[in-house]
Amino acid sequence: MTPATPASRCFVEVPSGTRQRIEALIENLIDLCDQLDGDADLEDGADEEPEPP
């Protein structure tokens, strides 16, 4: 396999608004994961646990 060189790069045109749609999809997927697993920002960070002896 030949490594990529500047001459071998290709560009793909994407429709307008594609990035915004991808960002919205990612946000929705993160929200879904939070619903399934609980929001990691709300989980106990063990801040209130006593120090081990």
Backbone as numpy.savetxt, mean C-alpha at the origin, in Angstrom:
# Nx Ny Nz CAx CAy CAz Cx Cy Cz
19.15 -13.59 -20.40 18.31 -12.42 -20.40 19.20 -11.17 -20.40
18.88 -10.24 -21.25 19.66 -9.02 -21.38 19.15 -7.98 -20.38
20.07 -7.34 -19.64 19.60 -6.30 -18.70 19.00 -5.12 -19.45
18.09 -4.43 -18.77 17.43 -3.28 -19.39 18.43 -2.15 -19.59
18.37 -1.57 -20.73 19.19 -0.40 -21.04 18.25 0.71 -21.46
18.70 1.96 -21.44 17.81 3.05 -21.86 17.18 2.83 -23.22
17.88 2.19 -24.13 17.34 1.96 -25.47 16.23 0.91 -25.47
16.19 0.03 -24.45 15.21 -1.05 -24.46 13.97 -0.72 -23.62
13.88 0.47 -23.06 12.71 0.84 -22.26 11.52 1.09 -23.18
10.35 0.78 -22.67 9.15 1.09 -23.42 8.20 1.88 -22.51
7.34 2.64 -23.09 6.40 3.44 -22.35 4.99 3.01 -22.72
4.13 3.04 -21.72 2.75 2.64 -21.93 1.86 3.84 -21.64
0.99 4.15 -22.56 0.04 5.23 -22.33 -1.11 4.69 -21.51
-1.53 5.48 -20.54 -2.68 5.09 -19.72 -3.72 6.20 -19.80
-4.97 5.83 -19.72 -6.03 6.84 -19.81 -5.95 7.86 -18.67
-6.44 9.04 -18.93 -6.47 10.09 -17.93 -7.27 9.62 -16.71
-6.78 9.92 -15.52 -7.48 9.54 -14.29 -7.11 8.18 -13.76
-6.24 7.45 -14.46 -5.89 6.10 -14.02 -5.20 6.12 -12.67
-4.29 7.06 -12.46 -3.59 7.12 -11.18 -4.57 7.35 -10.03
-5.52 8.26 -10.22 -6.50 8.53 -9.18 -7.35 7.30 -8.88
-7.70 6.55 -9.92 -8.49 5.32 -9.73 -7.68 4.28 -8.97
-6.40 4.17 -9.27 -5.54 3.22 -8.57 -5.40 3.62 -7.11
-5.19 4.92 -6.85 -5.08 5.39 -5.47 -6.35 5.11 -4.68
-7.51 5.34 -5.29 -8.79 5.08 -4.63 -8.95 3.59 -4.35
-8.54 2.75 -5.29 -8.62 1.31 -5.10 -7.74 0.87 -3.94
-6.54 1.40 -3.86 -5.62 1.05 -2.77 -6.23 1.47 -1.43
-6.77 2.67 -1.35 -7.40 3.13 -0.11 -8.55 2.21 0.29
-9.37 1.81 -0.69 -10.48 0.89 -0.41 -9.98 -0.46 0.08
-8.90 -0.95 -0.51 -8.34 -2.24 -0.08 -7.77 -2.15 1.34
-7.13 -1.02 1.66 -6.62 -0.83 3.03 -7.79 -0.78 4.01
-8.86 -0.08 3.65 -10.05 -0.03 4.51 -10.63 -1.42 4.72
-10.67 -2.22 3.66 -11.17 -3.58 3.77 -10.30 -4.41 4.71
-9.00 -4.29 4.58 -8.08 -5.02 5.47 -8.29 -4.59 6.92
-8.49 -3.29 7.15 -8.74 -2.79 8.50 -10.03 -3.36 9.06
-11.04 -3.50 8.22 -12.30 -4.08 8.68 -12.12 -5.55 9.03
-11.31 -6.25 8.27 -11.10 -7.68 8.53 -10.20 -7.91 9.73
-9.14 -7.11 9.86 -8.13 -7.35 10.89 -8.17 -6.35 12.03
-8.90 -5.29 11.89 -8.86 -4.22 12.88 -7.83 -3.20 12.46
-8.07 -1.97 12.79 -7.19 -0.87 12.40 -5.91 -0.93 13.21
-4.79 -1.06 12.55 -3.49 -1.17 13.24 -3.20 0.09 14.05
-3.74 1.23 13.64 -3.52 2.47 14.38 -4.25 2.47 15.71
-5.25 1.62 15.86 -6.02 1.57 17.10 -5.59 0.42 18.01
-4.69 -0.42 17.54 -4.26 -1.56 18.35 -3.35 -1.11 19.48
-3.37 -1.88 20.56 -2.52 -1.59 21.70 -1.06 -1.76 21.29
-0.29 -0.73 21.53 1.15 -0.77 21.22 1.99 -1.24 22.38
1.36 -1.86 23.39 2.03 -2.37 24.59 2.63 -1.23 25.40
2.13 -0.02 25.21 2.66 1.13 25.96 2.30 1.06 27.43
1.18 0.42 27.76 0.72 0.39 29.14 1.17 -0.86 29.89
1.87 -1.74 29.23 2.33 -2.96 29.90 3.52 -2.64 30.78
3.60 -3.32 31.94 4.73 -3.07 32.84 6.05 -3.57 32.24
7.12 -2.95 32.64 8.45 -3.39 32.22 8.74 -4.75 32.84
9.39 -5.65 32.12 9.74 -6.95 32.72 10.75 -6.77 33.84
10.70 -7.66 34.84 11.64 -7.55 35.98 13.07 -7.74 35.59
